[in-house]
Structure formats: C-alpha cells, structure tokens
Amino acid sequence: MTEILELRDMSDEKLDELLEDRREELFNYRFQRASGRLEDYTRLKKVRRDIAKIETVLHQRWLAVQLAAADPGVAPQLAGQEWTGLARFQYRDPDDPREDDNAWAVRFVDKGGQELAKAIVNLNAARPHGRRARAAKKGPQLVKTYSAAA
C-alpha cells in the first residue's frame, strides 16, 4: 500500500508504471475471485484504493499545469512557444507564517530545458458549490503566485 505523500514525490513515469502494475494486479485478483481461488478478498479493496490514489495524483498534476498555463500572468510567457509543464507538490513549512497552505509548484520549460515561467497553484482553495453560487460569485484565485523567466 502506497501513501499519498510517497506518490506525490514520484515522477510521472514511475506513477504510470505503478498504475499499470496495480491494474494488472487487480485483473489477476478479479480472475482469481471468479475462479474461486482468491484467499484474501481485502486485497481487492486495497488495490482499488491504490489505483484511485495514483489516478488522483496524476489528475492533480495535470490540473495544476492547465490552470497555471491559463492564468493571465503566465499565458503571455507561453504564447507561441512549445513548452512542457512540470508539477511537484510543495508542502507548507509549519514555521513560516507567510505560507497558508500546501500547493503545487508548476514549472514551464521549453524544448531546450530553459525555464519560461513558474507558478504556485493551490487546488485546495474553496470553490463555490451549486449553479447559483457559481453564477453570483467569481471562483477563487487558484494560482497564488507566478514569475516569468528573464
């Protein structure tokens, strides 16, 4: 069983490999259950939860990159260039009162590896729920800070 903290520190390639292994393991357990050879039924639940955790981390990385790229401060830096977004989770320092929450640190690089821009995206910010609330209120500012490369 893999913890979410460990998953956030893994690379995308390692997560994809782990996801593939877990899906294969789930397939094998389902096959064993259907044929009546499965002894540990709790393992099915654990593997399904591992798959959900891995997919959640991958989706959050993708979402952080997309939100940062769409931000009005970052989008002009990326316009007309071919770029790649790299996201890693940044944990809050409990001793630093300036930091209010954990967030995703997104770095945009071009083909040559030169940094184009950076952004901090907080996906935990409260979003309005319901149609009326979304229509009446602008959504929260998810991109907390950004900077452009010189």
LORO-714028 format. One record per residue (C-alpha): x, y, z; chain; residue number from 0. Coordinates in nm, 3 decimals. Layout:
REM LORO-714028
<rec u="X" v="Y" w="Z" chain="A" n="NUM"/>
...
//
This chain:
REM LORO-714028
<rec u="0.000" v="0.000" w="0.000" chain="A" n="0"/>
<rec u="0.143" v="0.331" w="-0.107" chain="A" n="1"/>
<rec u="0.089" v="0.653" w="0.086" chain="A" n="2"/>
<rec u="-0.022" v="0.970" w="-0.090" chain="A" n="3"/>
<rec u="0.291" v="1.151" w="0.033" chain="A" n="4"/>
<rec u="0.513" v="0.897" w="-0.143" chain="A" n="5"/>
<rec u="0.305" v="0.916" w="-0.460" chain="A" n="6"/>
<rec u="0.334" v="1.295" w="-0.482" chain="A" n="7"/>
<rec u="0.713" v="1.268" w="-0.476" chain="A" n="8"/>
<rec u="0.729" v="1.011" w="-0.759" chain="A" n="9"/>
<rec u="0.787" v="1.101" w="-1.124" chain="A" n="10"/>
<rec u="0.510" v="1.068" w="-1.383" chain="A" n="11"/>
<rec u="0.688" v="0.771" w="-1.542" chain="A" n="12"/>
<rec u="0.712" v="0.590" w="-1.209" chain="A" n="13"/>
<rec u="0.344" v="0.662" w="-1.136" chain="A" n="14"/>
<rec u="0.240" v="0.532" w="-1.479" chain="A" n="15"/>
<rec u="0.442" v="0.216" w="-1.420" chain="A" n="16"/>
<rec u="0.292" v="0.171" w="-1.073" chain="A" n="17"/>
<rec u="-0.059" v="0.230" w="-1.210" chain="A" n="18"/>
<rec u="-0.007" v="-0.033" w="-1.478" chain="A" n="19"/>
<rec u="0.121" v="-0.282" w="-1.218" chain="A" n="20"/>
<rec u="-0.177" v="-0.219" w="-0.989" chain="A" n="21"/>
<rec u="-0.426" v="-0.258" w="-1.274" chain="A" n="22"/>
<rec u="-0.265" v="-0.586" w="-1.373" chain="A" n="23"/>
<rec u="-0.273" v="-0.699" w="-1.010" chain="A" n="24"/>
<rec u="-0.643" v="-0.606" w="-0.987" chain="A" n="25"/>
<rec u="-0.715" v="-0.801" w="-1.306" chain="A" n="26"/>
<rec u="-0.540" v="-1.108" w="-1.162" chain="A" n="27"/>
<rec u="-0.730" v="-1.081" w="-0.833" chain="A" n="28"/>
<rec u="-1.060" v="-1.050" w="-1.017" chain="A" n="29"/>
<rec u="-0.974" v="-1.355" w="-1.225" chain="A" n="30"/>
<rec u="-0.884" v="-1.550" w="-0.909" chain="A" n="31"/>
<rec u="-1.210" v="-1.441" w="-0.744" chain="A" n="32"/>
<rec u="-1.413" v="-1.554" w="-1.045" chain="A" n="33"/>
<rec u="-1.244" v="-1.894" w="-1.045" chain="A" n="34"/>
<rec u="-1.280" v="-1.930" w="-0.667" chain="A" n="35"/>
<rec u="-0.907" v="-1.929" w="-0.588" chain="A" n="36"/>
<rec u="-0.882" v="-1.589" w="-0.416" chain="A" n="37"/>
<rec u="-0.799" v="-1.620" w="-0.047" chain="A" n="38"/>
<rec u="-0.753" v="-1.255" w="0.061" chain="A" n="39"/>
<rec u="-1.058" v="-1.056" w="-0.051" chain="A" n="40"/>
<rec u="-0.943" v="-0.743" w="0.133" chain="A" n="41"/>
<rec u="-0.654" v="-0.710" w="-0.110" chain="A" n="42"/>
<rec u="-0.903" v="-0.624" w="-0.388" chain="A" n="43"/>
<rec u="-1.019" v="-0.318" w="-0.195" chain="A" n="44"/>
<rec u="-0.660" v="-0.209" w="-0.119" chain="A" n="45"/>
<rec u="-0.554" v="-0.236" w="-0.483" chain="A" n="46"/>
<rec u="-0.860" v="-0.040" w="-0.599" chain="A" n="47"/>
<rec u="-0.777" v="0.234" w="-0.349" chain="A" n="48"/>
<rec u="-0.414" v="0.240" w="-0.463" chain="A" n="49"/>
<rec u="-0.533" v="0.286" w="-0.822" chain="A" n="50"/>
<rec u="-0.759" v="0.572" w="-0.713" chain="A" n="51"/>
<rec u="-0.474" v="0.743" w="-0.525" chain="A" n="52"/>
<rec u="-0.239" v="0.719" w="-0.823" chain="A" n="53"/>
<rec u="-0.501" v="0.850" w="-1.065" chain="A" n="54"/>
<rec u="-0.581" v="1.136" w="-0.825" chain="A" n="55"/>
<rec u="-0.218" v="1.247" w="-0.807" chain="A" n="56"/>
<rec u="-0.180" v="1.229" w="-1.186" chain="A" n="57"/>
<rec u="-0.500" v="1.427" w="-1.236" chain="A" n="58"/>
<rec u="-0.400" v="1.693" w="-0.982" chain="A" n="59"/>
<rec u="-0.065" v="1.739" w="-1.159" chain="A" n="60"/>
<rec u="-0.238" v="1.776" w="-1.494" chain="A" n="61"/>
<rec u="-0.494" v="2.018" w="-1.348" chain="A" n="62"/>
<rec u="-0.226" v="2.232" w="-1.180" chain="A" n="63"/>
<rec u="-0.037" v="2.266" w="-1.510" chain="A" n="64"/>
<rec u="-0.355" v="2.352" w="-1.703" chain="A" n="65"/>
<rec u="-0.469" v="2.615" w="-1.450" chain="A" n="66"/>
<rec u="-0.124" v="2.774" w="-1.436" chain="A" n="67"/>
<rec u="-0.096" v="2.784" w="-1.817" chain="A" n="68"/>
<rec u="-0.437" v="2.951" w="-1.845" chain="A" n="69"/>
<rec u="-0.356" v="3.220" w="-1.585" chain="A" n="70"/>
<rec u="-0.340" v="3.570" w="-1.740" chain="A" n="71"/>
<rec u="0.004" v="3.630" w="-1.592" chain="A" n="72"/>
<rec u="0.159" v="3.310" w="-1.725" chain="A" n="73"/>
<rec u="-0.019" v="3.267" w="-2.061" chain="A" n="74"/>
<rec u="0.169" v="3.550" w="-2.241" chain="A" n="75"/>
<rec u="0.502" v="3.392" w="-2.146" chain="A" n="76"/>
<rec u="0.396" v="3.062" w="-2.304" chain="A" n="77"/>
<rec u="0.225" v="3.204" w="-2.613" chain="A" n="78"/>
<rec u="0.376" v="3.093" w="-2.942" chain="A" n="79"/>
<rec u="0.623" v="2.853" w="-2.779" chain="A" n="80"/>
<rec u="0.633" v="2.481" w="-2.739" chain="A" n="81"/>
<rec u="0.652" v="2.408" w="-2.366" chain="A" n="82"/>
<rec u="0.623" v="2.136" w="-2.107" chain="A" n="83"/>
<rec u="0.472" v="2.183" w="-1.762" chain="A" n="84"/>
<rec u="0.630" v="2.007" w="-1.465" chain="A" n="85"/>
<rec u="0.435" v="1.999" w="-1.138" chain="A" n="86"/>
<rec u="0.554" v="1.887" w="-0.797" chain="A" n="87"/>
<rec u="0.380" v="1.912" w="-0.463" chain="A" n="88"/>
<rec u="0.518" v="2.171" w="-0.227" chain="A" n="89"/>
<rec u="0.447" v="2.113" w="0.141" chain="A" n="90"/>
<rec u="0.383" v="2.404" w="0.376" chain="A" n="91"/>
<rec u="0.655" v="2.492" w="0.622" chain="A" n="92"/>
<rec u="0.485" v="2.498" w="0.964" chain="A" n="93"/>
<rec u="0.737" v="2.754" w="1.091" chain="A" n="94"/>
<rec u="0.675" v="3.001" w="0.809" chain="A" n="95"/>
<rec u="0.365" v="3.216" w="0.879" chain="A" n="96"/>
<rec u="0.362" v="3.354" w="0.522" chain="A" n="97"/>
<rec u="0.268" v="3.022" w="0.368" chain="A" n="98"/>
<rec u="-0.102" v="2.950" w="0.411" chain="A" n="99"/>
<rec u="-0.140" v="2.610" w="0.250" chain="A" n="100"/>
<rec u="0.020" v="2.323" w="0.062" chain="A" n="101"/>
<rec u="0.027" v="2.380" w="-0.311" chain="A" n="102"/>
<rec u="0.156" v="2.259" w="-0.647" chain="A" n="103"/>
<rec u="0.470" v="2.426" w="-0.779" chain="A" n="104"/>
<rec u="0.448" v="2.431" w="-1.160" chain="A" n="105"/>
<rec u="0.749" v="2.500" w="-1.378" chain="A" n="106"/>
<rec u="0.724" v="2.561" w="-1.752" chain="A" n="107"/>
<rec u="1.024" v="2.477" w="-1.968" chain="A" n="108"/>
<rec u="1.082" v="2.490" w="-2.343" chain="A" n="109"/>
<rec u="1.230" v="2.216" w="-2.564" chain="A" n="110"/>
<rec u="1.585" v="2.314" w="-2.469" chain="A" n="111"/>
<rec u="1.510" v="2.289" w="-2.097" chain="A" n="112"/>
<rec u="1.516" v="2.664" w="-2.041" chain="A" n="113"/>
<rec u="1.266" v="2.785" w="-1.784" chain="A" n="114"/>
<rec u="0.986" v="3.005" w="-1.921" chain="A" n="115"/>
<rec u="0.775" v="3.064" w="-1.611" chain="A" n="116"/>
<rec u="0.687" v="2.933" w="-1.265" chain="A" n="117"/>
<rec u="0.361" v="2.932" w="-1.073" chain="A" n="118"/>
<rec u="0.220" v="2.816" w="-0.741" chain="A" n="119"/>
<rec u="-0.127" v="2.660" w="-0.773" chain="A" n="120"/>
<rec u="-0.346" v="2.585" w="-0.470" chain="A" n="121"/>
<rec u="-0.605" v="2.328" w="-0.572" chain="A" n="122"/>
<rec u="-0.742" v="2.317" w="-0.215" chain="A" n="123"/>
<rec u="-0.894" v="2.666" w="-0.232" chain="A" n="124"/>
<rec u="-1.265" v="2.664" w="-0.160" chain="A" n="125"/>
<rec u="-1.473" v="2.672" w="-0.475" chain="A" n="126"/>
<rec u="-1.839" v="2.780" w="-0.487" chain="A" n="127"/>
<rec u="-2.085" v="2.490" w="-0.493" chain="A" n="128"/>
<rec u="-2.408" v="2.498" w="-0.685" chain="A" n="129"/>
<rec u="-2.518" v="2.677" w="-1.000" chain="A" n="130"/>
<rec u="-2.638" v="2.993" w="-0.829" chain="A" n="131"/>
<rec u="-2.324" v="3.032" w="-0.620" chain="A" n="132"/>
<rec u="-2.101" v="2.990" w="-0.925" chain="A" n="133"/>
<rec u="-2.305" v="3.240" w="-1.125" chain="A" n="134"/>
<rec u="-2.311" v="3.501" w="-0.847" chain="A" n="135"/>
<rec u="-1.952" v="3.467" w="-0.733" chain="A" n="136"/>
<rec u="-1.629" v="3.456" w="-0.924" chain="A" n="137"/>
<rec u="-1.425" v="3.146" w="-0.847" chain="A" n="138"/>
<rec u="-1.127" v="3.156" w="-0.612" chain="A" n="139"/>
<rec u="-0.782" v="3.258" w="-0.730" chain="A" n="140"/>
<rec u="-0.615" v="2.917" w="-0.760" chain="A" n="141"/>
<rec u="-0.285" v="3.047" w="-0.900" chain="A" n="142"/>
<rec u="-0.133" v="3.213" w="-0.594" chain="A" n="143"/>
<rec u="0.192" v="3.346" w="-0.739" chain="A" n="144"/>
<rec u="0.377" v="3.334" w="-1.068" chain="A" n="145"/>
<rec u="0.702" v="3.459" w="-1.208" chain="A" n="146"/>
<rec u="0.840" v="3.484" w="-1.559" chain="A" n="147"/>
<rec u="1.191" v="3.381" w="-1.651" chain="A" n="148"/>
<rec u="1.426" v="3.658" w="-1.752" chain="A" n="149"/>
//
